[in-house]
């Protein structure tokens, strides 16, 4: 069985880019992530991240997948989603609606 590998840390450049995101851009990311959550079943966080990155109407160039995964963790912290597994390993965690 494959061992979970934690998601990488952000580079300093990526941190600057993330801090420049507007509230509107963050809201758009969160809404797109939530649109990929199945209404009845858990979905892999990596699936949500990939689907969101490929379908986001106005993506910000240079935003890494880790940011999207961190947004999923934020949605879990807010009680909007329920997580199974470690959210620090997007390939080995799943989320669903409570």
N, C-alpha and C positions, 0 to 999 in steps of 0.2 A: 504494500500500500504506500502511496506517495505521501511524504511528510509535508505538512503545510509550511509554506515559506511566507513569512510576513511581507506585506507590501512594502516597497521601498520608501524611504523618506524623500521629501521634496528637496530639490536643489534650491540654492538661494535665489536664482533667477525665477524659478517656478513660484516661490513664495511671494516675490514681488508681483508677478503676474496675477496670482490668486488674490492678493490684496487689492489689486486694481479692478476686480470684478465689481460691477454695480449690483445693487439690490435686485434690479430687474433681471440681470443675467443669472444671478443665483436662483431667483424664483423660477426662471425658465428651465434651468437645469433640474431643480427639484421636481417641477411639474412633469418633466419628461421622464425622470426616473420613476416617479409614481405611476405614470401611464403604462409602464412595463411590468408593474407588479400584478400578478394574477389574482383575480378576486377570491379564489378559493384555495390555491396551492402556494407553497413556498417556491421562490425562484432564487437561483444563485445570484449573488451580488455581482459576480463577473458578467453574467448575462445582462443584468440591468445596465451596468456600466457600458458594455459594448454596444448594446442597442441604443442607448442614449447618445453615445459619442457619434454613432453613424447617422442618427436621425435628427439631431438637434438642428433646428432651423437656422440659427445664427451662432455657430460655434466660435469660440475664441481660440485663435491659433496659439498653440503651445501649451494648452491646458492638458496635463497628463491624466491618465486614467485614475491615478491615486486620488485626485481631487473629487472625482465623481464618487468614488468609494467612500471618501470622507463625508460627502454630502449624505450618502445613505446612512452612515453612522449617526449623523446629526438628526436625520428623520427618525431614527430609532430612539435617540435620546429624547426627542420631543414626544414620543409615544405614538407617532403616526404609523410606524412600522414595528414589527416584532422580529427579532433576530434569533437565529440558531447558528451556533459556531462562532468563531472569532472574526469580528469585523475587520481585524487587522490583516486578514488573509482572504481577499475577496473571492478567490477560487474555492475556498473551503467554508464559506458562510452563505446562509440563505436568509431571505426575509419574506414576510407576508404581512397582510393587514391583521391587526389584533382581532 
